[in-house]
Amino acid sequence: MMRFDHHARRKLLSHGVAVLTGLCVVAVLYPLVSIVYTAVVRGGTVLFQTGFLTSVPPNACSQVSCNTVGIGPNIQGTVILVGIAALISIPVGVLAAVFASEYRTRGVGRAISFTADVLSGVPSIIMGAFIFGYFILVYPSLTYSAITGGLALSAIMIPIVTRTTEEALRTVPNSTREAALALGISKWKTTLRIVVISALPGIATGVLLAVMRAAGEAAPLIFTAFGSNLYYRGLDQPIAALPLLIYDFALSPASNQQDVAWGATLFLLIAILITNVVARYMIHRLGRQMVGGA
């Protein structure tokens, strides 16, 4: 009887844990499914309208039926801003991670890792406020521009790239480094041509995470890129961005702007999803080729 009770309790506990974990999975998936479903329902018809991806955003309309124009400048602006941020953050983040992982001396490497961890937890709006405060004092003419917007996004990306690259480099066995050094290969060649190449799939994954994080940020761009309804006019001019358009138009009382906001939301979700799938496939393929080549 005691054995049966003990077995029954263990079985009941097992089923309870299984149900609890299943509910946790549902709790995690529900927000994602809900967001995607709502975006498809409310933005699907708008997204596939002729010229939606190439036209300029509409002005507010108080009529019952208004024209919903497009998000062309915002797509272009987002690509430019993320491109500027990537050009700054990827070299800085990767090189900082290489130094922290391969050349750490007297606690400098640990200081880099700690700083990256702290910066990763700083709210993105503070990054934008910092860039805004600096430029309004030093270069007021560039306060609202593509340059400051790219710098604000790069400040968000750098700690992500640094920490993920550092962890990827540490997955490379020390025996690989020692074998290269034993063959007479210099330290810097070992690091760049062997260690970094071996950790390339992990580095690419970190870069992808940073790019996707930057592509959806609106808070730092409020202080920097500022937003625009026009196409790109120069690095020293305000520039449009999808997150800014979604933020502004979602709060608009005009129905046509709200429709554009939902269409832009759906487009951004699809773009991020496709980019993730394609990039992960390429990273997986790269990793398999490296393993096969080894």
C-alpha positions in Angstrom: 0.0 0.0 0.0 2.9 2.4 0.9 4.6 1.5 -2.4 1.4 2.2 -4.3 0.9 5.5 -2.6 4.5 6.5 -3.3 4.2 5.5 -6.9 0.9 7.4 -7.2 2.4 10.5 -5.7 5.3 10.4 -8.2 3.0 9.9 -11.1 0.7 12.7 -10.0 3.7 15.0 -9.5 5.0 14.1 -13.0 1.6 14.8 -14.6 1.4 18.1 -12.6 4.8 19.2 -13.8 3.9 18.3 -17.4 0.7 20.3 -17.3 2.5 23.2 -15.7 5.2 23.3 -18.4 2.5 23.0 -21.0 0.7 26.0 -19.6 4.0 27.9 -19.6 4.5 27.1 -23.2 1.0 28.4 -24.0 1.8 31.6 -22.0 4.9 32.2 -24.0 3.3 31.5 -27.4 0.0 33.3 -26.8 1.4 36.9 -27.1 3.3 36.0 -30.3 0.3 34.3 -31.9 -2.0 37.1 -30.7 0.2 39.8 -32.2 0.7 38.0 -35.5 -3.0 37.2 -35.8 -4.1 40.8 -35.0 -1.5 42.2 -37.4 -2.6 39.9 -40.2 -6.3 40.7 -39.7 -6.0 44.5 -39.4 -3.0 45.0 -41.7 -3.3 42.3 -44.3 -5.6 44.2 -46.6 -3.5 47.3 -46.3 -0.2 45.7 -46.9 -1.1 44.3 -50.3 -2.6 47.5 -51.7 -1.0 48.8 -54.8 1.9 51.2 -54.0 1.8 50.6 -50.3 5.5 49.7 -50.1 6.6 52.6 -52.4 4.4 55.6 -51.6 4.8 58.2 -48.9 2.7 58.0 -45.7 -0.7 59.8 -45.7 -1.8 62.9 -43.9 -4.5 62.6 -41.2 -8.0 62.3 -42.7 -11.2 63.0 -40.8 -13.5 61.5 -43.5 -15.2 58.2 -43.1 -13.3 56.7 -46.0 -9.7 58.0 -46.6 -6.9 56.9 -48.8 -4.2 54.8 -47.2 -1.0 55.6 -48.9 2.3 53.8 -48.1 5.5 53.3 -46.1 8.2 53.7 -48.8 10.3 56.3 -47.0 10.1 54.4 -43.8 11.4 51.1 -45.3 14.3 53.0 -46.9 15.0 54.9 -43.7 15.0 51.8 -41.6 17.5 50.0 -43.9 19.8 53.1 -43.8 19.7 53.5 -40.1 20.3 49.8 -39.4 23.0 49.8 -42.0 24.8 52.8 -40.3 24.5 51.1 -36.9 25.8 47.8 -38.3 28.8 49.5 -39.9 29.7 51.0 -36.5 28.7 48.2 -34.1 29.9 45.0 -35.8 33.6 46.0 -36.1 33.6 47.6 -32.6 31.7 44.7 -30.9 33.7 41.9 -32.6 37.1 43.5 -31.9 36.2 44.3 -28.3 35.0 40.7 -27.9 38.3 39.3 -29.4 40.3 41.4 -27.0 38.2 40.4 -24.0 38.4 36.7 -24.9 41.9 36.3 -26.4 44.0 39.1 -24.9 42.4 39.7 -21.4 45.1 41.1 -19.1 44.8 42.6 -15.6 41.1 42.5 -15.6 40.7 44.6 -18.7 38.8 41.8 -20.4 36.5 41.3 -17.5 35.9 45.0 -17.4 34.8 44.9 -21.1 32.5 42.0 -20.4 31.0 43.7 -17.4 30.5 46.9 -19.3 28.8 45.1 -22.1 26.5 43.4 -19.6 25.6 46.7 -18.0 25.0 48.4 -21.4 22.7 45.5 -22.5 20.4 46.3 -19.6 20.2 50.1 -20.2 16.8 51.2 -21.6 17.1 52.1 -25.2 15.5 55.5 -24.7 18.5 56.4 -22.5 20.8 55.7 -25.5 18.8 58.1 -27.6 18.7 60.7 -24.9 22.5 60.4 -24.5 23.2 60.9 -28.2 20.7 63.8 -28.3 22.3 65.5 -25.3 25.8 65.2 -26.8 25.0 66.4 -30.3 22.8 69.3 -29.1 25.8 70.6 -27.2 28.5 69.9 -29.7 26.9 69.6 -33.2 23.4 71.1 -32.9 22.8 70.9 -36.7 23.1 67.1 -36.6 20.9 66.6 -33.6 18.0 65.3 -35.7 19.6 63.3 -38.5 20.3 59.9 -39.9 23.8 60.0 -38.3 22.5 60.4 -34.8 19.8 57.8 -35.4 22.5 55.3 -36.6 24.7 56.1 -33.6 21.8 55.6 -31.2 21.0 52.2 -32.7 24.7 51.2 -32.7 24.9 52.0 -29.0 22.2 49.3 -28.6 23.9 46.8 -30.9 27.5 47.0 -29.6 26.9 45.3 -26.2 24.9 42.5 -27.9 27.5 41.9 -30.5 30.3 42.0 -27.9 28.8 39.5 -25.5 27.5 37.0 -28.1 30.9 37.2 -29.9 32.8 36.7 -26.7 30.7 33.6 -25.8 31.1 32.2 -29.3 34.9 32.6 -29.1 35.0 30.8 -25.8 33.4 27.8 -27.4 36.5 27.2 -29.5 38.7 24.6 -27.7 42.0 25.8 -26.3 43.6 22.8 -28.0 42.9 24.5 -31.3 44.8 27.6 -30.2 47.7 25.6 -28.7 48.0 23.5 -31.9 48.3 26.6 -34.0 50.8 28.2 -31.8 52.8 25.0 -31.6 53.1 25.1 -35.4 54.7 28.6 -35.2 51.6 30.6 -36.2 51.6 34.0 -34.5 49.0 34.9 -31.9 47.2 37.4 -34.1 47.0 35.1 -37.1 45.8 32.3 -34.8 43.1 34.5 -33.5 41.8 35.9 -36.8 42.3 33.0 -39.1 41.5 30.1 -36.8 39.6 31.1 -33.7 37.4 33.8 -35.3 36.7 31.6 -38.3 35.8 28.7 -36.1 33.4 30.9 -34.1 31.9 32.5 -37.2 28.4 30.8 -36.9 28.0 32.0 -33.3 29.3 35.5 -34.2 26.8 35.7 -37.1 24.0 34.7 -34.8 24.9 37.5 -32.4 25.0 40.0 -35.2 21.6 38.8 -36.4 20.1 39.3 -32.9 21.5 42.8 -32.7 20.2 43.8 -36.1 16.8 42.5 -35.4 16.8 44.4 -32.0 17.8 47.6 -33.7 15.3 47.3 -36.5 12.4 47.4 -34.1 13.5 50.2 -31.8 11.5 53.4 -31.8 12.4 55.1 -28.5 16.0 56.2 -29.3 14.9 57.4 -32.7 12.4 59.9 -31.2 15.4 61.9 -30.0 17.6 61.4 -33.0 16.2 60.4 -36.4 13.1 62.4 -35.5 11.1 60.9 -38.4 10.0 62.2 -41.8 7.4 61.6 -44.5 10.0 62.1 -47.3 12.6 59.8 -48.8 16.2 60.0 -47.8 17.7 63.5 -48.2 21.1 63.2 -46.6 22.9 61.9 -43.5 22.5 65.3 -41.9 18.7 65.4 -42.3 15.8 63.8 -40.3 15.0 60.4 -41.7 11.9 58.1 -41.6 11.8 54.8 -39.9 9.2 52.0 -39.6 9.1 51.9 -35.7 8.6 55.7 -35.6 5.8 55.5 -38.1 4.1 52.7 -36.1 4.5 54.7 -32.9 3.1 57.9 -34.3 0.3 56.5 -36.4 -0.9 54.1 -33.8 -1.7 57.1 -31.5 -3.4 59.0 -34.3 -7.2 59.5 -34.2 -7.3 59.3 -38.1 -8.4 55.9 -39.3 -6.3 55.9 -42.4 -3.1 56.5 -40.4 -4.1 53.7 -38.0 -4.5 51.4 -41.0 -1.1 52.3 -42.3 0.4 51.6 -38.8 -1.1 48.1 -38.9 0.2 47.5 -42.4 3.6 48.7 -41.4 3.5 46.4 -38.3 2.7 43.4 -40.5 5.4 44.2 -42.9 8.0 44.6 -40.1 7.0 41.2 -38.6 7.2 39.5 -42.0 10.6 41.2 -42.8 12.1 40.1 -39.4 10.7 36.6 -39.8 12.1 36.1 -43.3 15.4 37.6 -42.3 15.7 35.3 -39.3 14.8 32.2 -41.3 17.2 33.0 -44.2 20.0 34.0 -41.9 19.7 31.0 -39.7 19.7 28.7 -42.7 22.8 30.4 -44.0 24.5 30.2 -40.6 23.5 26.5 -40.3 24.9 25.8 -43.7 28.1 27.7 -43.0 28.5 25.7 -39.8 28.0 22.4 -41.6 30.5 23.4 -44.3 33.1 24.3 -41.7 32.6 21.0 -39.9 32.8 19.1 -43.2 35.9 21.1 -44.2 37.6 20.3 -40.9 
